[in-house]
Amino acid sequence: MSDLHQLCLLTQRPITSEYSQKLRSLLESGIPATYTLEQAAAYNAEEQGLEAPETSGDTTPLHILCSAYPEDATADETAVVLELMDILMEYGAGWNHTDGDNRTPGCVLVNRKLTDTPLYKRMVSAGVQAELLLRKVSEYDMEVLSDDEVAQLELQQAEETEQPEPETKEETETKQSETKVEPEEDDGQDAPDAPSLNQTSYLNTKLEYTDDALVTAERKDGVMMAWETQLMELGANSLFAQAEPDNAVVLNIGFGMGIIDTFIQQKQPKKHYICEAHPDVLAKMKQDGWYAKPNVVVLEGRWQDNLDTLLSEGVFFDGIYYDTFSEHYADMLELYDYVVGLLKPQGVFSFFNGLGADRQVVYDVYKELVDLDLSNYGLTCKFEPVPVPAENMANVWDEVKRSYWACPTYYHPQASFAAFEDDTI
């Protein structure tokens, strides 16, 4: 263990400003703020002429600091530890670096049940700052390709690659008999053109309805699941928070299993718009009679291709809900431009808040980002914390490729213009 790692263990109490002086001195000497325990172990082994230990992961000084922070720390000690965190990040330590257990420094604090501490709040703040900086760098420094453009570029490059001379049938058969095909390992990461990441790919992927889920037929990506029912009911209620149901005009973007649309119909709104792009979902909607409902207007296609028409027609909504698959926060930022133009002055905007919900600290970062971004449009967003019952989640992911939810609490969002805030949430 290096002097840097030893210092971050906080073994000497009380924790005073002397720690900060020592840390800054070590970093100024050239030791990286991201120097990991694993790298130190490999270096020590090499110095002793030994084989490097077989370890994986990147346990950074920031991980060690979050692990070592004493729960009985005084206010003065906590202030020093916060300063140590700031110094490490000043020298390049990352809020989202993961260790061998796939934990960020913030995850370490979550596991220690220290989410109410200033340390955790500092990690969330660092995540927000990093995201805003990344946006600014992307805006001015480079052209950002969309997922579709990246996939198209990769396809063109593959087609342009020189092909080898064709083999004879005998050569092919010999190679096939000599070659053992090994199954590909799933590293837990989806390819850029996977349906879960690329909307064009998703819209061309066959879907399958089961008793309690909507999944991609081949990969079993969870598009929507029945455990979300309680959360969809909250969303439906928010759309009518400041409007009389029989006179309300609402829009839902993303039908999925139709859970929220069923709740909306129970309130009998004056007009109920549904925007859906996937052909299999549209077929299911026709089969189940949604097209025949007198107060329902189905907008076939992507919201990006439909909302301009609504704006030009002067259609305004008491409530807008958003829940699509294979879109990203960058898409939501684009949607905000439309929301402020389509909402009535007292209207409400809500969405299925699964942003970063496979990791608590990332979920908290997105909560802050949403609040900040919507405030730039004059919208105030309130979040209602809703427990997600663990017993309901025990076996829900058994037939699904990967869980997209790992947080004990759901932050239900309800946004409205500041002058028309609903104080009930």
C-alpha positions as CSV (number, residue, x, y, z in Angstrom):
1,M,0.0,0.0,0.0
2,S,1.4,3.4,-1.0
3,D,1.6,6.5,1.3
4,L,-1.3,8.0,-0.6
5,H,-3.6,5.0,0.1
6,Q,-2.4,4.8,3.7
7,L,-3.2,8.5,4.2
8,C,-6.8,8.0,2.9
9,L,-7.4,5.3,5.5
10,L,-7.7,8.1,8.1
11,T,-6.1,6.0,10.8
12,Q,-5.0,9.0,12.8
13,R,-7.7,10.8,14.8
14,P,-8.6,13.5,15.1
15,I,-8.7,14.3,11.4
16,T,-7.2,17.7,11.0
17,S,-6.0,20.0,8.3
18,E,-2.6,18.2,8.5
19,Y,-4.3,15.5,6.3
20,S,-5.0,18.1,3.6
21,Q,-1.4,19.3,3.6
22,K,0.0,15.8,3.3
23,L,-2.4,14.9,0.5
24,R,-1.7,17.9,-1.5
25,S,2.1,17.3,-1.1
26,L,1.8,13.7,-2.3
27,L,-0.2,14.8,-5.4
28,E,2.1,17.6,-6.2
29,S,5.0,15.2,-6.2
30,G,3.4,13.5,-9.2
31,I,1.4,10.6,-7.7
32,P,-1.9,10.4,-9.7
33,A,-5.1,10.9,-7.8
34,T,-6.4,7.8,-9.6
35,Y,-3.5,5.6,-8.4
36,T,-5.2,2.4,-7.4
37,L,-4.5,-0.2,-4.8
38,E,-4.2,-2.8,-7.5
39,Q,-1.5,-0.7,-9.3
40,A,0.4,-0.3,-6.0
41,A,0.3,-4.0,-5.4
42,A,1.6,-4.8,-8.9
43,Y,4.4,-2.2,-8.5
44,N,5.5,-3.6,-5.1
45,A,5.5,-7.1,-6.5
46,E,7.6,-6.0,-9.5
47,E,10.1,-4.2,-7.1
48,Q,10.5,-7.4,-5.2
49,G,10.9,-9.5,-8.3
50,L,7.6,-11.3,-7.6
51,E,4.7,-12.1,-10.0
52,A,2.0,-9.4,-9.8
53,P,-1.1,-10.6,-7.9
54,E,-4.1,-11.5,-10.0
55,T,-6.5,-8.8,-8.9
56,S,-9.1,-6.9,-10.9
57,G,-10.7,-3.5,-10.3
58,D,-9.7,0.1,-9.7
59,T,-9.8,0.9,-6.0
60,T,-9.0,4.6,-6.0
61,P,-8.0,6.8,-3.1
62,L,-11.5,8.2,-3.3
63,H,-13.0,4.7,-2.7
64,I,-10.7,4.3,0.3
65,L,-11.6,7.6,1.7
66,C,-15.4,6.8,1.5
67,S,-14.7,3.4,3.0
68,A,-12.7,4.8,5.9
69,Y,-14.8,7.8,6.8
70,P,-15.7,7.3,10.5
71,E,-19.4,7.3,11.3
72,D,-18.7,9.1,14.5
73,A,-16.7,11.9,12.8
74,T,-17.2,15.4,14.2
75,A,-18.3,18.3,12.1
76,D,-14.7,19.6,12.0
77,E,-13.5,16.2,10.9
78,T,-16.2,15.9,8.2
79,A,-15.1,19.3,6.9
80,V,-11.6,18.0,6.5
81,V,-12.7,14.8,4.7
82,L,-14.7,16.9,2.3
83,E,-11.6,19.0,1.6
84,L,-9.7,15.8,1.0
85,M,-12.4,14.7,-1.5
86,D,-12.2,18.1,-3.2
87,I,-8.4,17.9,-3.5
88,L,-8.5,14.4,-5.0
89,M,-11.1,15.5,-7.6
90,E,-9.1,18.7,-8.3
91,Y,-6.3,16.4,-9.3
92,G,-8.4,14.2,-11.5
93,A,-10.2,11.7,-9.2
94,G,-13.5,10.6,-10.8
95,W,-16.9,10.4,-9.0
96,N,-17.9,7.4,-11.3
97,H,-14.7,5.3,-11.3
98,T,-15.6,1.7,-10.3
99,D,-13.7,-0.8,-8.1
100,G,-13.4,-4.5,-8.4
101,D,-17.0,-4.9,-7.0
102,N,-18.3,-2.4,-9.6
103,R,-18.8,0.3,-7.0
104,T,-18.2,4.0,-7.4
105,P,-17.1,6.0,-4.3
106,G,-20.8,7.0,-4.0
107,C,-21.9,3.4,-4.1
108,V,-19.5,2.7,-1.2
109,L,-21.4,5.4,0.8
110,V,-24.7,3.9,-0.2
111,N,-23.7,0.5,1.0
112,R,-22.6,2.0,4.3
113,K,-26.0,3.7,4.5
114,L,-24.4,7.2,4.6
115,T,-26.6,8.8,1.9
116,D,-27.6,11.6,4.3
117,T,-24.0,12.7,4.9
118,P,-22.3,15.7,3.3
119,L,-19.9,13.2,1.7
120,Y,-22.6,11.6,-0.4
121,K,-24.1,15.0,-1.3
122,R,-20.6,16.0,-2.5
123,M,-20.4,12.9,-4.7
124,V,-23.8,13.7,-6.3
125,S,-22.8,17.3,-6.8
126,A,-19.6,16.1,-8.5
127,G,-21.7,13.9,-10.9
128,V,-23.9,16.8,-11.8
129,Q,-20.9,19.1,-12.4
130,A,-19.2,16.4,-14.6
131,E,-22.3,16.0,-16.7
132,L,-22.7,19.7,-17.3
133,L,-19.1,20.1,-18.2
134,L,-19.3,17.2,-20.6
135,R,-22.3,18.8,-22.3
136,K,-20.4,22.1,-22.7
137,V,-17.3,20.3,-24.1
138,S,-19.4,18.3,-26.5
139,E,-21.2,21.5,-27.6
140,Y,-18.1,23.5,-28.5
141,D,-15.3,21.0,-29.1
142,M,-16.7,18.3,-31.3
143,E,-19.7,17.2,-33.4
144,V,-21.5,14.5,-31.5
145,L,-22.8,11.7,-33.7
146,S,-26.2,10.1,-32.9
147,D,-26.5,6.4,-32.2
148,D,-28.0,6.0,-35.7
149,E,-25.1,7.8,-37.3
150,V,-22.6,5.7,-35.4
151,A,-24.3,2.5,-36.5
152,Q,-24.4,3.6,-40.1
153,L,-20.8,4.6,-40.1
154,E,-19.7,1.3,-38.6
155,L,-21.8,-0.5,-41.3
156,Q,-20.1,1.5,-44.1
157,Q,-16.7,0.8,-42.7
158,A,-17.4,-2.9,-42.6
159,E,-18.6,-2.9,-46.2
160,E,-15.4,-1.1,-47.3
161,T,-13.1,-3.6,-45.6
162,E,-11.2,-5.6,-48.2
163,Q,-12.6,-9.2,-48.4
164,P,-10.3,-12.2,-48.5
165,E,-10.0,-14.4,-51.6
166,P,-12.8,-17.0,-51.6
167,E,-11.9,-20.5,-50.5
168,T,-12.7,-23.7,-52.2
169,K,-15.4,-25.9,-50.8
170,E,-12.8,-28.4,-49.6
171,E,-10.8,-25.7,-47.8
172,T,-14.0,-24.4,-46.1
173,E,-15.1,-27.8,-45.0
174,T,-11.6,-28.6,-43.6
175,K,-11.5,-25.4,-41.6
176,Q,-15.0,-25.9,-40.3
177,S,-14.1,-29.4,-39.1
178,E,-10.9,-28.1,-37.4
179,T,-12.4,-25.1,-35.8
180,K,-14.2,-25.3,-32.4
181,V,-16.7,-22.4,-32.1
182,E,-16.7,-21.0,-28.6
183,P,-19.8,-19.2,-27.4
184,E,-19.5,-15.4,-27.0
185,E,-19.1,-14.2,-23.5
186,D,-21.7,-11.7,-22.2
187,D,-19.7,-8.9,-20.6
188,G,-22.8,-7.2,-19.4
189,Q,-22.5,-4.4,-21.9
190,D,-24.8,-3.9,-24.9
191,A,-23.4,-3.1,-28.4
192,P,-24.1,0.5,-29.6
193,D,-26.6,-0.9,-32.1
194,A,-28.5,-3.1,-29.6
195,P,-32.2,-2.4,-29.3
196,S,-31.7,-1.3,-25.7
197,L,-29.4,1.6,-26.9
198,N,-30.4,2.3,-30.5
199,Q,-33.9,3.4,-31.3
200,T,-33.8,2.5,-35.0
201,S,-32.7,-1.0,-34.0
202,Y,-35.5,-1.2,-31.4
203,L,-38.2,-0.1,-33.8
204,N,-37.1,-2.9,-36.1
205,T,-37.0,-5.5,-33.4
206,K,-39.8,-8.0,-32.8
207,L,-41.6,-7.5,-29.4
208,E,-43.4,-10.0,-27.3
209,Y,-46.1,-9.5,-24.7
210,T,-46.1,-11.9,-21.7
211,D,-48.4,-12.0,-18.7
212,D,-46.5,-9.4,-16.8
213,A,-44.1,-7.7,-19.3
214,L,-43.3,-6.4,-22.7
215,V,-39.9,-7.6,-23.9
216,T,-37.8,-7.8,-27.1
217,A,-38.6,-11.3,-28.4
218,E,-35.0,-12.4,-29.0
219,R,-32.9,-10.6,-26.4
220,K,-35.5,-10.4,-23.6
221,D,-34.9,-6.7,-22.9
222,G,-37.5,-5.4,-20.5
223,V,-39.4,-2.7,-22.4
224,M,-42.1,-2.4,-19.8
225,M,-43.1,-4.5,-16.8
226,A,-46.2,-4.9,-14.6
227,W,-44.3,-4.0,-11.4
228,E,-44.5,-0.4,-12.7
229,T,-48.3,-0.3,-12.3
230,Q,-48.3,1.6,-9.0
231,L,-45.9,4.2,-10.5
232,M,-48.0,4.5,-13.6
233,E,-51.0,5.3,-11.4
234,L,-49.1,8.1,-9.8
235,G,-48.2,9.4,-13.2
236,A,-51.9,9.4,-14.3
237,N,-52.9,11.2,-11.2
238,S,-50.3,13.9,-11.8
239,L,-51.7,14.6,-15.3
240,F,-55.0,15.6,-13.8
241,A,-53.6,17.4,-10.7
242,Q,-54.7,20.8,-11.9
243,A,-57.5,20.1,-14.3
244,E,-61.0,18.8,-14.2
245,P,-60.9,15.3,-15.8
246,D,-64.0,15.7,-18.0
247,N,-62.4,18.8,-19.6
248,A,-58.8,17.6,-19.6
249,V,-56.7,17.1,-22.7
250,V,-53.7,14.8,-22.0
251,L,-50.8,13.3,-24.0
252,N,-48.9,10.1,-23.2
253,I,-45.7,9.4,-25.2
254,G,-45.0,5.7,-25.3
255,F,-47.9,3.2,-24.9
256,G,-45.9,0.0,-24.0
257,M,-48.3,-2.2,-22.0
258,G,-51.0,0.5,-21.8
259,I,-50.8,0.7,-18.1
260,I,-50.9,4.4,-17.6
261,D,-53.3,4.8,-20.5
262,T,-55.8,2.5,-18.8
263,F,-55.6,4.7,-15.7
264,I,-56.1,7.8,-17.8
265,Q,-59.2,6.3,-19.5
266,Q,-60.7,5.6,-16.0
267,K,-60.7,9.4,-15.5
268,Q,-62.6,9.9,-18.8
269,P,-60.7,12.9,-20.1
270,K,-62.1,15.1,-22.9
271,K,-59.2,14.1,-25.2
272,H,-56.5,11.5,-24.8
273,Y,-53.6,11.5,-27.2
274,I,-51.2,8.5,-27.4
275,C,-48.0,8.7,-29.3
276,E,-46.4,5.3,-30.1
277,A,-43.8,4.3,-32.7
278,H,-43.3,0.6,-32.5
279,P,-45.4,-1.4,-35.1
280,D,-45.9,-4.4,-32.8
281,V,-47.3,-2.1,-30.0
282,L,-49.5,-0.3,-32.6
283,A,-50.9,-3.7,-33.7
284,K,-51.6,-4.6,-30.1
285,M,-53.4,-1.3,-29.6
286,K,-55.6,-1.9,-32.6
287,Q,-56.3,-5.5,-31.4
288,D,-57.4,-4.2,-28.0
289,G,-59.7,-1.5,-29.3
290,W,-57.7,1.6,-28.5
291,Y,-58.2,3.1,-31.9
292,A,-62.0,2.8,-31.5
293,K,-62.2,4.7,-28.3
294,P,-64.1,8.0,-29.0
295,N,-61.8,10.2,-26.9
296,V,-58.5,8.7,-28.0
297,V,-56.2,10.0,-30.7
298,V,-53.4,7.7,-31.7
299,L,-50.3,9.4,-33.1
300,E,-48.4,6.8,-35.0
301,G,-44.6,7.3,-35.1
302,R,-41.9,8.9,-33.0
303,W,-42.7,11.9,-30.9
304,Q,-39.9,13.7,-32.8
305,D,-42.0,13.4,-35.9
306,N,-45.4,14.2,-34.4
307,L,-45.1,17.0,-31.9
308,D,-44.4,19.7,-34.5
309,T,-47.7,19.1,-36.0
310,L,-49.5,19.5,-32.6
311,L,-47.7,22.8,-32.1
312,S,-48.7,24.1,-35.5
313,E,-52.3,23.0,-34.9
314,G,-52.4,24.9,-31.6
315,V,-53.1,21.8,-29.4
316,F,-52.4,22.4,-25.7
317,F,-52.4,19.9,-22.9
318,D,-53.3,19.8,-19.2
319,G,-50.9,16.9,-18.8
320,I,-48.0,15.3,-20.7
321,Y,-46.4,12.0,-19.7
322,Y,-43.3,10.5,-21.2
323,D,-42.1,6.9,-21.1
324,T,-40.3,5.5,-24.1
325,F,-37.7,2.7,-24.6
326,S,-34.2,3.0,-26.0
327,E,-34.1,6.7,-25.6
328,H,-31.6,8.7,-23.5
329,Y,-31.5,11.8,-21.4
330,A,-30.3,13.8,-24.4
331,D,-33.7,12.9,-26.0
332,M,-35.5,14.3,-22.9
333,L,-33.6,17.5,-23.2
334,E,-34.9,17.8,-26.7
335,L,-38.4,17.0,-25.5
336,Y,-38.3,19.8,-22.9
337,D,-38.3,22.2,-25.8
338,Y,-41.7,20.8,-26.9
339,V,-43.2,20.5,-23.4
340,V,-43.0,24.2,-22.7
341,G,-44.8,24.9,-26.0
342,L,-47.5,22.3,-25.6
343,L,-48.4,22.6,-21.9
344,K,-51.2,24.9,-20.8
345,P,-50.1,27.5,-18.2
346,Q,-51.4,25.3,-15.4
347,G,-50.4,22.0,-17.1
348,V,-48.3,19.2,-15.6
349,F,-45.4,17.3,-17.1
350,S,-44.3,13.9,-15.7
351,F,-42.4,10.9,-16.8
352,F,-41.3,7.4,-15.8
353,N,-38.2,8.3,-13.8
354,G,-35.9,5.4,-14.5
355,L,-32.9,7.7,-15.2
356,G,-29.8,5.8,-13.9
357,A,-31.9,3.7,-11.7
358,D,-29.6,0.7,-11.8
359,R,-27.2,2.6,-9.5
360,Q,-28.4,4.8,-6.6
361,V,-25.8,7.5,-6.9
362,V,-26.5,7.9,-10.6
363,Y,-30.2,8.0,-9.9
364,D,-29.6,10.9,-7.5
365,V,-27.4,12.7,-10.0
366,Y,-30.2,12.6,-12.6
367,K,-32.7,13.8,-10.1
368,E,-30.6,17.0,-9.6
369,L,-30.0,17.3,-13.4
370,V,-33.8,17.1,-14.2
371,D,-34.6,19.7,-11.6
372,L,-31.9,22.0,-12.9
373,D,-32.7,21.5,-16.6
374,L,-36.4,22.0,-16.1
375,S,-35.8,25.2,-14.1
376,N,-34.2,26.7,-17.1
377,Y,-37.6,26.4,-18.8
378,G,-39.4,28.0,-15.9
379,L,-40.7,24.7,-14.7
380,T,-40.5,23.6,-11.1
381,C,-40.1,19.9,-10.6
382,K,-41.1,18.2,-7.3
383,F,-40.2,14.6,-6.6
384,E,-42.4,12.4,-4.4
385,P,-40.3,9.6,-2.8
386,V,-42.2,6.3,-3.2
387,P,-40.8,3.0,-1.7
388,V,-40.4,0.2,-4.2
389,P,-41.4,-3.0,-2.3
390,A,-38.5,-5.5,-2.3
391,E,-40.9,-8.4,-2.2
392,N,-42.4,-7.4,-5.5
393,M,-39.0,-7.3,-7.1
394,A,-37.7,-10.7,-6.0
395,N,-38.4,-12.8,-9.1
396,V,-39.5,-10.1,-11.5
397,W,-36.2,-10.1,-13.5
398,D,-36.0,-13.9,-13.9
399,E,-37.1,-13.9,-17.6
400,V,-35.5,-10.6,-18.5
401,K,-32.0,-10.0,-19.9
402,R,-30.9,-7.4,-17.3
403,S,-32.5,-5.5,-14.4
404,Y,-33.0,-1.8,-15.1
405,W,-33.9,-1.0,-11.5
406,A,-31.8,-1.3,-8.3
407,C,-33.0,1.5,-6.1
408,P,-35.2,1.2,-3.0
409,T,-37.0,4.4,-3.7
410,Y,-38.7,5.8,-6.8
411,Y,-38.7,9.6,-7.2
412,H,-42.0,10.4,-8.9
413,P,-41.6,13.7,-10.8
414,Q,-44.3,16.3,-11.3
415,A,-43.3,19.5,-13.1
416,S,-45.3,22.6,-13.7
417,F,-44.7,26.3,-14.3
418,A,-43.6,28.1,-11.2
419,A,-46.7,30.3,-11.0
420,F,-49.0,27.2,-11.0
421,E,-47.2,24.8,-8.6
422,D,-49.3,22.0,-7.1
423,D,-48.6,22.0,-3.3
424,T,-50.2,18.6,-2.8
425,I,-47.0,16.7,-3.8
